[in-house]
């Protein structure tokens, strides 16, 4: 029964075309990740605080996406695109999370080899 449900679910997922990601959204994701990773690196190198670096980098990428969409929406063409804002913030979140997981872990370089001899 489980196998039948999995097969049917996989068949139906290929039929749905509801999720469409434009090239512009991919660029927004990349720019958000670039802004976030740069900010994380700078803040962490100055403070050595992972939480502060995470929140500053996520906040700056979100602020950049919001300010760009406000500029586009109210000054240029009168349309605020929420999807582009979410894409920029998601790129910032992906970069911040990845860097917070892998930056700052130090391995113990002093491994003592202990031989158990009777």
VMD Tcl script that builds the backbone (N, CA, C; Angstrom):
set m [mol new atoms 354]
animate dup $m
set s [atomselect $m all]
$s set {name element resname resid chain x y z} {
  {N N UNK 1 A 0.817 -1.192 0.000}
  {CA C UNK 1 A 0.000 0.000 0.000}
  {C C UNK 1 A 0.869 1.269 0.000}
  {N N UNK 2 A 1.937 1.235 0.814}
  {CA C UNK 2 A 2.833 2.391 0.857}
  {C C UNK 2 A 3.500 2.613 -0.490}
  {N N UNK 3 A 3.873 1.524 -1.141}
  {CA C UNK 3 A 4.532 1.636 -2.434}
  {C C UNK 3 A 3.599 2.253 -3.464}
  {N N UNK 4 A 2.342 1.847 -3.434}
  {CA C UNK 4 A 1.352 2.391 -4.370}
  {C C UNK 4 A 1.139 3.884 -4.143}
  {N N UNK 5 A 1.086 4.307 -2.904}
  {CA C UNK 5 A 0.901 5.733 -2.589}
  {C C UNK 5 A 2.119 6.537 -3.041}
  {N N UNK 6 A 3.311 6.011 -2.841}
  {CA C UNK 6 A 4.520 6.710 -3.274}
  {C C UNK 6 A 4.565 6.840 -4.787}
  {N N UNK 7 A 4.214 5.786 -5.489}
  {CA C UNK 7 A 4.203 5.832 -6.960}
  {C C UNK 7 A 3.181 6.845 -7.462}
  {N N UNK 8 A 1.992 6.842 -6.889}
  {CA C UNK 8 A 0.971 7.818 -7.294}
  {C C UNK 8 A 1.393 9.250 -6.982}
  {N N UNK 9 A 2.012 9.450 -5.846}
  {CA C UNK 9 A 2.472 10.799 -5.487}
  {C C UNK 9 A 3.537 11.288 -6.461}
  {N N UNK 10 A 4.450 10.417 -6.842}
  {CA C UNK 10 A 5.482 10.804 -7.802}
  {C C UNK 10 A 4.899 11.088 -9.178}
  {N N UNK 11 A 3.885 10.347 -9.562}
  {CA C UNK 11 A 3.241 10.599 -10.852}
  {C C UNK 11 A 2.521 11.945 -10.868}
  {N N UNK 12 A 1.875 12.282 -9.778}
  {CA C UNK 12 A 1.127 13.541 -9.734}
  {C C UNK 12 A 2.036 14.764 -9.589}
  {N N UNK 13 A 3.208 14.594 -8.999}
  {CA C UNK 13 A 4.095 15.746 -8.869}
  {C C UNK 13 A 4.664 16.173 -10.213}
  {N N UNK 14 A 4.789 15.246 -11.133}
  {CA C UNK 14 A 5.293 15.626 -12.454}
  {C C UNK 14 A 4.231 16.335 -13.283}
  {N N UNK 15 A 2.969 16.198 -12.922}
  {CA C UNK 15 A 1.895 16.840 -13.670}
  {C C UNK 15 A 1.645 18.283 -13.258}
  {N N UNK 16 A 2.056 18.646 -12.058}
  {CA C UNK 16 A 1.759 19.996 -11.573}
  {C C UNK 16 A 2.797 20.985 -12.079}
  {N N UNK 17 A 2.328 22.100 -12.578}
  {CA C UNK 17 A 3.198 23.158 -13.073}
  {C C UNK 17 A 2.957 24.454 -12.314}
  {N N UNK 18 A 2.628 24.353 -11.056}
  {CA C UNK 18 A 2.286 25.535 -10.280}
  {C C UNK 18 A 3.519 26.327 -9.855}
  {N N UNK 19 A 4.640 25.664 -9.721}
  {CA C UNK 19 A 5.840 26.341 -9.259}
  {C C UNK 19 A 6.703 26.735 -10.445}
  {N N UNK 20 A 6.817 28.025 -10.675}
  {CA C UNK 20 A 7.643 28.533 -11.758}
  {C C UNK 20 A 8.614 29.534 -11.175}
  {N N UNK 21 A 9.889 29.313 -11.400}
  {CA C UNK 21 A 10.921 30.208 -10.893}
  {C C UNK 21 A 11.541 30.919 -12.079}
  {N N UNK 22 A 11.415 32.231 -12.092}
  {CA C UNK 22 A 11.945 32.998 -13.211}
  {C C UNK 22 A 13.454 33.207 -13.046}
  {N N UNK 23 A 14.087 33.616 -14.134}
  {CA C UNK 23 A 15.525 33.895 -14.091}
  {C C UNK 23 A 15.825 35.071 -13.170}
  {N N UNK 24 A 14.913 36.026 -13.097}
  {CA C UNK 24 A 15.110 37.182 -12.230}
  {C C UNK 24 A 15.091 36.772 -10.757}
  {N N UNK 25 A 14.233 35.820 -10.407}
  {CA C UNK 25 A 14.201 35.341 -9.026}
  {C C UNK 25 A 15.491 34.607 -8.661}
  {N N UNK 26 A 16.053 33.891 -9.616}
  {CA C UNK 26 A 17.323 33.203 -9.374}
  {C C UNK 26 A 18.432 34.225 -9.137}
  {N N UNK 27 A 18.420 35.313 -9.903}
  {CA C UNK 27 A 19.410 36.370 -9.694}
  {C C UNK 27 A 19.231 37.035 -8.328}
  {N N UNK 28 A 17.992 37.254 -7.924}
  {CA C UNK 28 A 17.734 37.833 -6.608}
  {C C UNK 28 A 18.235 36.904 -5.501}
  {N N UNK 29 A 18.038 35.606 -5.677}
  {CA C UNK 29 A 18.534 34.635 -4.700}
  {C C UNK 29 A 20.051 34.719 -4.597}
  {N N UNK 30 A 20.723 34.778 -5.733}
  {CA C UNK 30 A 22.182 34.856 -5.749}
  {C C UNK 30 A 22.712 36.127 -5.125}
  {N N UNK 31 A 22.057 37.248 -5.422}
  {CA C UNK 31 A 22.496 38.524 -4.836}
  {C C UNK 31 A 22.272 38.523 -3.330}
  {N N UNK 32 A 21.152 37.968 -2.879}
  {CA C UNK 32 A 20.904 37.867 -1.441}
  {C C UNK 32 A 21.948 37.010 -0.747}
  {N N UNK 33 A 22.338 35.911 -1.393}
  {CA C UNK 33 A 23.376 35.051 -0.822}
  {C C UNK 33 A 24.729 35.761 -0.809}
  {N N UNK 34 A 25.025 36.513 -1.856}
  {CA C UNK 34 A 26.297 37.240 -1.919}
  {C C UNK 34 A 26.376 38.327 -0.845}
  {N N UNK 35 A 25.308 39.100 -0.703}
  {CA C UNK 35 A 25.277 40.146 0.326}
  {C C UNK 35 A 25.386 39.531 1.717}
  {N N UNK 36 A 24.660 38.452 1.938}
  {CA C UNK 36 A 24.653 37.817 3.244}
  {C C UNK 36 A 26.003 37.202 3.588}
  {N N UNK 37 A 26.623 36.527 2.634}
  {CA C UNK 37 A 27.911 35.894 2.938}
  {C C UNK 37 A 29.008 36.930 3.171}
  {N N UNK 38 A 28.968 38.020 2.424}
  {CA C UNK 38 A 29.950 39.082 2.634}
  {C C UNK 38 A 29.765 39.723 4.004}
  {N N UNK 39 A 28.522 40.016 4.347}
  {CA C UNK 39 A 28.238 40.619 5.650}
  {C C UNK 39 A 28.610 39.675 6.787}
  {N N UNK 40 A 28.285 38.390 6.630}
  {CA C UNK 40 A 28.621 37.418 7.670}
  {C C UNK 40 A 30.126 37.363 7.887}
  {N N UNK 41 A 30.874 37.328 6.795}
  {CA C UNK 41 A 32.332 37.257 6.914}
  {C C UNK 41 A 32.901 38.482 7.618}
  {N N UNK 42 A 32.416 39.656 7.245}
  {CA C UNK 42 A 32.918 40.882 7.857}
  {C C UNK 42 A 32.569 40.970 9.338}
  {N N UNK 43 A 31.308 40.690 9.677}
  {CA C UNK 43 A 30.883 40.802 11.072}
  {C C UNK 43 A 31.558 39.746 11.935}
  {N N UNK 44 A 31.660 38.517 11.421}
  {CA C UNK 44 A 32.287 37.465 12.221}
  {C C UNK 44 A 33.782 37.720 12.421}
  {N N UNK 45 A 34.441 38.267 11.410}
  {CA C UNK 45 A 35.875 38.540 11.573}
  {C C UNK 45 A 36.131 39.646 12.590}
  {N N UNK 46 A 35.193 40.577 12.723}
  {CA C UNK 46 A 35.367 41.662 13.701}
  {C C UNK 46 A 34.943 41.253 15.104}
  {N N UNK 47 A 33.830 40.509 15.227}
  {CA C UNK 47 A 33.262 40.251 16.547}
  {C C UNK 47 A 33.484 38.842 17.071}
  {N N UNK 48 A 33.720 37.875 16.211}
  {CA C UNK 48 A 33.819 36.447 16.569}
  {C C UNK 48 A 32.546 35.958 17.257}
  {N N UNK 49 A 31.412 36.571 16.901}
  {CA C UNK 49 A 30.122 36.203 17.459}
  {C C UNK 49 A 29.242 35.670 16.325}
  {N N UNK 50 A 28.926 34.363 16.384}
  {CA C UNK 50 A 28.173 33.738 15.301}
  {C C UNK 50 A 26.723 34.230 15.242}
  {N N UNK 51 A 26.115 34.461 16.390}
  {CA C UNK 51 A 24.716 34.911 16.396}
  {C C UNK 51 A 24.589 36.318 15.813}
  {N N UNK 52 A 25.484 37.184 16.204}
  {CA C UNK 52 A 25.453 38.552 15.691}
  {C C UNK 52 A 25.711 38.554 14.190}
  {N N UNK 53 A 26.667 37.759 13.738}
  {CA C UNK 53 A 26.977 37.686 12.312}
  {C C UNK 53 A 25.790 37.130 11.533}
  {N N UNK 54 A 25.103 36.123 12.083}
  {CA C UNK 54 A 23.938 35.545 11.412}
  {C C UNK 54 A 22.830 36.580 11.248}
  {N N UNK 55 A 22.482 37.247 12.322}
  {CA C UNK 55 A 21.350 38.176 12.259}
  {C C UNK 55 A 21.668 39.426 11.447}
  {N N UNK 56 A 22.897 39.918 11.526}
  {CA C UNK 56 A 23.261 41.078 10.713}
  {C C UNK 56 A 23.246 40.734 9.230}
  {N N UNK 57 A 23.782 39.570 8.875}
  {CA C UNK 57 A 23.831 39.201 7.460}
  {C C UNK 57 A 22.433 38.929 6.914}
  {N N UNK 58 A 21.592 38.262 7.681}
  {CA C UNK 58 A 20.222 38.025 7.239}
  {C C UNK 58 A 19.447 39.340 7.152}
  {N N UNK 59 A 19.645 40.203 8.119}
  {CA C UNK 59 A 18.955 41.486 8.108}
  {C C UNK 59 A 19.377 42.382 6.954}
  {N N UNK 60 A 20.654 42.399 6.647}
  {CA C UNK 60 A 21.131 43.244 5.555}
  {C C UNK 60 A 20.652 42.741 4.193}
  {N N UNK 61 A 20.633 41.426 4.001}
  {CA C UNK 61 A 20.132 40.912 2.725}
  {C C UNK 61 A 18.628 41.163 2.592}
  {N N UNK 62 A 17.892 41.043 3.685}
  {CA C UNK 62 A 16.455 41.344 3.648}
  {C C UNK 62 A 16.213 42.830 3.399}
  {N N UNK 63 A 17.015 43.669 4.033}
  {CA C UNK 63 A 16.890 45.106 3.834}
  {C C UNK 63 A 17.213 45.494 2.390}
  {N N UNK 64 A 18.215 44.857 1.813}
  {CA C UNK 64 A 18.562 45.138 0.418}
  {C C UNK 64 A 17.425 44.732 -0.510}
  {N N UNK 65 A 16.829 43.569 -0.277}
  {CA C UNK 65 A 15.707 43.127 -1.105}
  {C C UNK 65 A 14.496 44.023 -0.946}
  {N N UNK 66 A 14.206 44.428 0.286}
  {CA C UNK 66 A 13.063 45.300 0.534}
  {C C UNK 66 A 13.260 46.671 -0.087}
  {N N UNK 67 A 14.453 47.233 0.064}
  {CA C UNK 67 A 14.689 48.570 -0.485}
  {C C UNK 67 A 14.665 48.551 -2.012}
  {N N UNK 68 A 15.156 47.490 -2.620}
  {CA C UNK 68 A 15.121 47.388 -4.075}
  {C C UNK 68 A 13.684 47.278 -4.580}
  {N N UNK 69 A 12.868 46.506 -3.884}
  {CA C UNK 69 A 11.477 46.357 -4.310}
  {C C UNK 69 A 10.658 47.621 -4.037}
  {N N UNK 70 A 10.968 48.329 -2.976}
  {CA C UNK 70 A 10.293 49.614 -2.744}
  {C C UNK 70 A 10.671 50.593 -3.842}
  {N N UNK 71 A 11.937 50.600 -4.204}
  {CA C UNK 71 A 12.387 51.475 -5.285}
  {C C UNK 71 A 11.701 51.104 -6.598}
  {N N UNK 72 A 11.665 49.826 -6.923}
  {CA C UNK 72 A 11.002 49.380 -8.154}
  {C C UNK 72 A 9.499 49.624 -8.096}
  {N N UNK 73 A 8.909 49.337 -6.946}
  {CA C UNK 73 A 7.458 49.375 -6.839}
  {C C UNK 73 A 6.856 50.755 -6.801}
  {N N UNK 74 A 7.510 51.685 -6.164}
  {CA C UNK 74 A 6.886 52.985 -5.980}
  {C C UNK 74 A 7.538 54.102 -6.781}
  {N N UNK 75 A 8.722 53.862 -7.320}
  {CA C UNK 75 A 9.394 54.919 -8.076}
  {C C UNK 75 A 9.432 54.590 -9.564}
  {N N UNK 76 A 9.759 53.354 -9.917}
  {CA C UNK 76 A 9.951 53.037 -11.331}
  {C C UNK 76 A 8.647 52.629 -12.012}
  {N N UNK 77 A 8.062 51.495 -11.628}
  {CA C UNK 77 A 6.917 51.008 -12.392}
  {C C UNK 77 A 5.639 50.811 -11.585}
  {N N UNK 78 A 5.631 51.138 -10.329}
  {CA C UNK 78 A 4.404 51.079 -9.551}
  {C C UNK 78 A 3.966 49.685 -9.148}
  {N N UNK 79 A 4.875 48.710 -9.129}
  {CA C UNK 79 A 4.500 47.342 -8.769}
  {C C UNK 79 A 5.533 46.764 -7.814}
  {N N UNK 80 A 5.115 46.444 -6.600}
  {CA C UNK 80 A 5.973 45.811 -5.598}
  {C C UNK 80 A 5.886 44.306 -5.807}
  {N N UNK 81 A 7.012 43.668 -6.149}
  {CA C UNK 81 A 7.025 42.235 -6.422}
  {C C UNK 81 A 7.466 41.488 -5.173}
  {N N UNK 82 A 6.521 40.850 -4.511}
  {CA C UNK 82 A 6.805 40.133 -3.274}
  {C C UNK 82 A 7.699 38.926 -3.528}
  {N N UNK 83 A 7.550 38.281 -4.670}
  {CA C UNK 83 A 8.362 37.111 -4.983}
  {C C UNK 83 A 9.842 37.415 -5.058}
  {N N UNK 84 A 10.188 38.561 -5.604}
  {CA C UNK 84 A 11.594 38.944 -5.681}
  {C C UNK 84 A 12.154 39.262 -4.292}
  {N N UNK 85 A 11.338 39.891 -3.460}
  {CA C UNK 85 A 11.762 40.163 -2.085}
  {C C UNK 85 A 11.999 38.859 -1.328}
  {N N UNK 86 A 11.103 37.902 -1.498}
  {CA C UNK 86 A 11.246 36.607 -0.828}
  {C C UNK 86 A 12.473 35.864 -1.352}
  {N N UNK 87 A 12.734 35.972 -2.651}
  {CA C UNK 87 A 13.908 35.316 -3.230}
  {C C UNK 87 A 15.203 35.884 -2.662}
  {N N UNK 88 A 15.271 37.189 -2.533}
  {CA C UNK 88 A 16.474 37.808 -1.971}
  {C C UNK 88 A 16.666 37.401 -0.515}
  {N N UNK 89 A 15.588 37.395 0.247}
  {CA C UNK 89 A 15.666 37.006 1.651}
  {C C UNK 89 A 16.015 35.529 1.792}
  {N N UNK 90 A 15.477 34.690 0.919}
  {CA C UNK 90 A 15.792 33.256 0.973}
  {C C UNK 90 A 17.261 33.004 0.642}
  {N N UNK 91 A 17.812 33.760 -0.298}
  {CA C UNK 91 A 19.242 33.642 -0.585}
  {C C UNK 91 A 20.080 34.044 0.610}
  {N N UNK 92 A 19.666 35.115 1.290}
  {CA C UNK 92 A 20.368 35.532 2.495}
  {C C UNK 92 A 20.269 34.508 3.605}
  {N N UNK 93 A 19.102 33.901 3.750}
  {CA C UNK 93 A 18.906 32.881 4.774}
  {C C UNK 93 A 19.751 31.640 4.480}
  {N N UNK 94 A 19.801 31.248 3.223}
  {CA C UNK 94 A 20.594 30.064 2.853}
  {C C UNK 94 A 22.078 30.300 3.138}
  {N N UNK 95 A 22.591 31.456 2.771}
  {CA C UNK 95 A 24.010 31.741 2.995}
  {C C UNK 95 A 24.314 31.898 4.482}
  {N N UNK 96 A 23.468 32.598 5.205}
  {CA C UNK 96 A 23.696 32.799 6.643}
  {C C UNK 96 A 23.669 31.487 7.402}
  {N N UNK 97 A 22.719 30.636 7.071}
  {CA C UNK 97 A 22.608 29.354 7.751}
  {C C UNK 97 A 23.804 28.468 7.444}
  {N N UNK 98 A 24.196 28.434 6.184}
  {CA C UNK 98 A 25.343 27.613 5.803}
  {C C UNK 98 A 26.614 28.087 6.496}
  {N N UNK 99 A 26.843 29.375 6.497}
  {CA C UNK 99 A 28.053 29.891 7.136}
  {C C UNK 99 A 28.030 29.705 8.646}
  {N N UNK 100 A 26.852 29.851 9.265}
  {CA C UNK 100 A 26.806 29.673 10.719}
  {C C UNK 100 A 27.035 28.217 11.106}
  {N N UNK 101 A 26.727 27.289 10.204}
  {CA C UNK 101 A 26.981 25.892 10.507}
  {C C UNK 101 A 28.460 25.524 10.394}
  {N N UNK 102 A 29.161 26.137 9.438}
  {CA C UNK 102 A 30.507 25.678 9.142}
  {C C UNK 102 A 31.628 26.628 9.553}
  {N N UNK 103 A 31.333 27.852 9.903}
  {CA C UNK 103 A 32.379 28.801 10.284}
  {C C UNK 103 A 32.557 28.745 11.796}
  {N N UNK 104 A 33.802 28.791 12.204}
  {CA C UNK 104 A 34.082 28.892 13.627}
  {C C UNK 104 A 34.325 27.585 14.323}
  {N N UNK 105 A 34.232 26.483 13.617}
  {CA C UNK 105 A 34.523 25.208 14.252}
  {C C UNK 105 A 36.017 24.958 14.162}
  {N N UNK 106 A 36.611 24.837 15.304}
  {CA C UNK 106 A 38.046 24.575 15.350}
  {C C UNK 106 A 38.275 23.135 15.778}
  {N N UNK 107 A 39.134 22.492 15.070}
  {CA C UNK 107 A 39.479 21.121 15.424}
  {C C UNK 107 A 40.683 21.139 16.355}
  {N N UNK 108 A 40.694 20.202 17.230}
  {CA C UNK 108 A 41.809 20.088 18.173}
  {C C UNK 108 A 43.022 19.554 17.417}
  {N N UNK 109 A 44.059 20.375 17.317}
  {CA C UNK 109 A 45.240 19.987 16.564}
  {C C UNK 109 A 46.186 19.124 17.393}
  {N N UNK 110 A 45.958 19.105 18.671}
  {CA C UNK 110 A 46.843 18.337 19.549}
  {C C UNK 110 A 46.213 16.966 19.814}
  {N N UNK 111 A 46.441 16.054 18.918}
  {CA C UNK 111 A 45.983 14.690 19.134}
  {C C UNK 111 A 47.107 13.902 19.753}
  {N N UNK 112 A 46.828 13.317 20.862}
  {CA C UNK 112 A 47.833 12.496 21.509}
  {C C UNK 112 A 47.603 11.051 21.122}
  {N N UNK 113 A 48.629 10.444 20.621}
  {CA C UNK 113 A 48.557 9.034 20.291}
  {C C UNK 113 A 48.913 8.240 21.544}
  {N N UNK 114 A 47.985 7.495 22.007}
  {CA C UNK 114 A 48.191 6.709 23.211}
  {C C UNK 114 A 48.167 5.250 22.822}
  {N N UNK 115 A 49.223 4.582 23.156}
  {CA C UNK 115 A 49.303 3.149 22.871}
  {C C UNK 115 A 49.006 2.393 24.155}
  {N N UNK 116 A 48.099 1.477 24.053}
  {CA C UNK 116 A 47.761 0.649 25.209}
  {C C UNK 116 A 48.645 -0.602 25.173}
  {N N UNK 117 A 49.586 -0.637 26.092}
  {CA C UNK 117 A 50.533 -1.752 26.144}
  {C C UNK 117 A 50.456 -2.373 27.522}
  {N N UNK 118 A 50.362 -3.672 27.562}
  {CA C UNK 118 A 50.343 -4.376 28.850}
  {C C UNK 118 A 51.707 -4.814 29.241}
}
mol reanalyze $m
mol bondsrecalc $m
mol representation Tube
mol addrep $m
